[in-house]
């Protein structure tokens, strides 16, 4: 083999190794979140934007902030008793929290009903929602800070307090597609 042929073979081998390395690195890049069923409405955040630092009122009447959930992934659902799509998805949110709720994940309901707990608590009880409590944002300050376009709107907040994405409208939150999406974010956080 001539010297020129030997150099050409080395260049080809080097190019092949470089291509293999790049392909391997591309395969290691973070995959897109799984979005099927109702989860096609989920819009991942394009940037790491922190969740707003606006207080809302716990079911016990105490002011709290989303910062108090740091360290866990939180599904924050804004709803109201007068919103039919909100009411439709409440049972699935309760089932999701019953199945996946843990020290690492929690569903947080935030009602924007003006009467706060005196309005939403009897309503949830009448619906049979017994294992998922709500909080109140009676003046919709937190809802506006999130720039939510309407109700229901649900945000997925990572353990670091950044918004991972949102879904506008109702969804079957206890579906396999929703659980897969949430597992994607809880395992990659």
N, C-alpha and C positions, 0 to 999 in steps of 0.2 A: 504494500500500500504506500502510495506516495505521501509526502509530507502534507501536500494540499488536501488530499483525501482524508488524511488523519485529522486535520484541523476542522474540516467540514463535518466529519462524524462527531467530533467533540462538541461543536457548536449545536448540532442537532440534539445531541444527548442533553446538553445544558439547557436548551430551550424546552425540551420535554420535561425535565426536572422542574424548571421554573413554572411551567404550565400546570404541572401536577400540584406543586406547592400552592399556587394561587387558587386552584380549584378546591383544594382541601380547606384553605382559609375561608373561601366563600361559603363552603358547607358549614363552617363553624360560626358564621354570622348569625345573629339572632333571627329566628324565624318570625314570620308575621303571626299575630294572634289568630287563633282559629275563630272563624265567623261563619256560623251556619244558623239556619232557622231565624228566630227573632234577633239573634246576635249580629245579623248583617247590618242592623241599625246602629250597632256600637261603633263609635268613631274614636279610634286611639288618638291620644294627644300627640301633637307633632313636636312638642317641646316639654321639658320638665317645668311645669308651672305649679307652684305651691297652692294647696287648697286655701281658700280665704280664711282669715283669722278673725271672723266675726262671731260673737257669741250667739248661742241659741239656748233654749230653756229645756232642761231635762224633764222627764215625767214627774220627778220629785219637786220641780219648781226651781232648780238651781241653774245658774248660768254655766254653760260649758262651751268649749271650743273643740274643733276637730283635732287640734293638737293633743288632746287628751287620749286620742286613739293611736298615737305614734307607736310604731313597732308592730302594728298589725295592718293587714289589708282590710279596707272598709268599703262596703257598698252603700253609698248614701243615696237614699230615695226621697225626693221631694214629692209630697202628695197633699191631697185635701179631701175631706169627706164629700164635697159637692162635685168631685171630678170622677165621672164614671170609669175612664180607663185606669185611674189610680186605684179605685176600689176593686176593679177586675183583677189587678195584679197582686194585691195584698196577700191573698192566700199562698201564691207561689213564692213570694218573698219570705213568708213565715216558714214554708216547707224548706226552702233553701237554707235559711239560718238554722233550722232544726238539724238538717243533714250536715252542713259544712261549717256551722259556727264553731269556733275554737279560739284558743288564745292567739291564733294567727289570722283569723278572719271573722268579721261580724257584719251583719246588716244593720244599718242605722236608718230608721224612718224619721223624717222631719216633716211634720204637718205645718202647712201655712194657714190653717184655719184661724181666724181672728180670735176666737174664744179659747184657743189653746187646749189644754188637757181636759177642761170641762166639756168640750165639744167632742174631741177625738177619742177619749178613753171609753165613754159609753158606746160610741160608734164601733170601735174595734171589738168591744165585748159582744155587741149584738151580732157582728160578723163572725164571731168565734175565733178571732185572732187573740189567743191567750198567751202565747210564748214569745211574742215580738212586741216590744214596747216602742212607743213613738216619743219624739221630742217635739218642741214647738219653735217655729220661726214666724210668729204671728204677724210681724210687720214685713215679712219677706225680705229682710235685710241680707241674710245669708244667700237666699235664692238669687237676689239681684247681684250680689258680689260674685257668684258663680257665673253670672250672665246666662242663666237658664232661659231658654226660649219659651217655655210653657210647662204644663204638667201633664203627666208625670215626667220628670227628668231624673235620671239616675247616674251618679258619678262613681267611678271606681278610683279610690285613693290608695296609693301604695303605702307601705310601712314608713317610708321617709317623708310622708305628708304631701307628696306630689300627685297631681291628677293624672291618672293613667288613661282615662278616656271617659266618654259619656254615651248614654243612650237616651234619646228623646222618644217619648211614647211608652206605651205599655209593652210588657214582654212576659214570657213564661220563664221566670227566673229559676225555677226548679227543673228546667229541661236539661237534657244531656248537653246541649250546645252551650247553655249558660254556665253549667258547671265546668265544662272544658275550658271556656274562656277564663273563668275565675281561677282555675287551677293553673293555667298558663301564667297569669300575673302573680299568683302567690308563690309559684315555684321559681319565677325569674326575678323576684324581688330580693 
